[in-house]
Amino acid sequence: MKLFLSIILFIIAFSTPVHVFSADSFTLSGNVRDSADNEPLTGASISVNPGNHISATDIDGHFSLSLPKGTYTLKISYIGYTPLTRRITLSGDMSITLHPKRSGIALGEVTVTASESTGITSSSRIGRDAMAHLQPTSFTDLLELLPGGMSKDPDMSSVNSIALRETGVKGATGADVTNPDYAVTSLGTLFMIDGTPVNGDANLQTVGTTSDATSPDYTRNTTNRGVDMRTISTDNIESVEIVRGIPSAEYGNLTSGLVNIKRIRR
């Protein structure tokens, strides 16, 4: 009889369903935005511990997690931003907004210019380091580093002549193909490469025979315009000294300044 009762109790014990009660779950949602301009941060990493819950923000900087009641450490990570850690206690649905700050590893603004001389004659020196920052397409781009020089798009389809100490002439400019004689500053600027002057006096820069001055595409007359800077590559230049004042008499034939180029010696 006792054996029979034991068997009955054993069957009842293991046949009765066991109910496991889990903790209530709540929704933790939020937005991750830039602390400076409040723009949403897409793809920011969200990690919650304990439990190692991981999520990421959507295109609007929004995230959502389902967590049981408890206290958690919330960490937000994003490239270029300082990690942000927040301690939260979750006892119901919660929505928060987080503003990580940009990290201080960003480079500040760098201004690259030619170094000015302290002598009697005003001149500027452009070294190889300044050229590397500028990444010029031709010698014309180096003039951006001079005092008052402006950055402009490269133009390899027309003559690039230098303009030093130029005041301009009313009704004519250096780019006017019908008035090439007015480009006196570029003609009077001497270019020297490793002590050898570059000839700019010869009439070797005329293309076409049409007399239609309104059609520069058919005739290109750059006589008396000086050196065309498109012909000077900057790849092998070590340094450039541009004298805007009156250089030494040793340089001879010039009226409007000197461009003294020294190439890399290998």
Summary of the structure (lengths in Angstrom):
residues: 266
radius of gyration: 37.7
end to end distance: 111.1
largest distance: 133.6
contacts: 652
relative contact order: 0.12
helix: 15%
strand: 30%
